[in-house]
Amino acid sequence: MKSRQMSESIIIGLIMAFSGGFMDAYTYVFRDKVFANAQTGNIILFGLNLSSGDFSKAVEHLFPILAFTAGIFTAQLFRMHFKKRPHFHWRQLSLIAEIMIIIAVSFMPQSLNITANSLISFACGIQVQTIRKIRGNAIATTMCTGNLRTASDLLCSYLHSKNGDDLKKGLFYCVTIAVFMLGAVAGKIITDIWGMPAILASALLILACFIIMFIDEKELEG
């Protein structure tokens, strides 16, 4: 195994954040205005529909929640069973699974939006469990709430202590949020143009990360 895991490199974190924003925009624009990456909204809507007796609508929001959870389970199983493979990192296997799911979604018409959104939630569950740290710092590439909290915390700490490391880390989290937003902008524009197959752009971004993982980070940095 490499001395420094490429899966925790800055370039992979930013590419995955861009892809995360892209996927969220795609599901919102093309798949019934659903945010498939983070599940807070689905949990709230599930509860609201359940309380109003609209059980069929509640189930529509339950499926992505269960799929997201199943994605986390899947990535964790990959980690437990393939962690000690010397030439093929378990995270690469997770990315391949995510790419295959996204490709499948790109062929699904809007009549299958519930299935498509659930599959993307499943893929996001895999991603959030697979890409969890950048240079040892906890990060989320499919949502921004945690990153925003951490950025605010670090920047506040810098104003108090003038610790340069806090400033650098805080700014990096801000950059990650900005890249996620840019991914959403790109997702909106490309989905408006391409429609259903636009999600393949995310598959290409994740494929790039899969390939980059074969490179030693020290080589990449020169």
Steps between C-alpha positions, in 0.01 A plus 500: 500500500610858439629697794247775435154408376416680178132469594564770763665742258366849438442442129275199560307680772429797273405287199262294712348816651442637149337171403287507814364844415441388142296196610285708733422749223420216259246334729341835583479623140412173325370261768198666665688766701652249740832547680642150502837573663401602853208333674384766748235628260377149423472416870297818564273440199455136597381609845274775365332270247469226759330735745256622232410145400652519151673164529581459130684834499672411825634181344647701211722680751570186702664317209790749457564494877524122499709504182745753650534279809555194281773688314685566825465133594634397158808723522569375852476138382748582222735645762475197728544239228748671267705725731811281489518455123850626405440623145135609493369730771148438634418862428562439131250215510249738659553755223451234232170404663396866507588543131295195402198628693522842336524344154186298574315818606598674175274254310196538726209711371318742727227242554759321718600806702440332836735217403754740350504725806533199730795371298672837511440512875658154518801626303528804727493274805794312353682826428446660840637188672790460255636856480495614862832679550727740315854517639366354824216753529140377503315611186166440330481500119124447457371772735615831650350540848785328685762675288338837567498434875866396497605799286321740735656332804853517358471859382364606838791319668743684272354839592551410865840326491653627172606139431593482131404132475144581606481763228633266231266219598202734529567645155532150354155410630370823343660401170340156522158660550563733205601206279184313603299807399682521165415134445134587557524787249658269244240235577215742431650623172595156366173338609304773321697417183533120516210396717495137616861400411652811661579300814772322301716808563516393866601150393791648302611708799492198730686295239772768503528457879521123459795543263670762718496254791762293317742794517726555798414840651869589524535440124197719429648782708835462317 
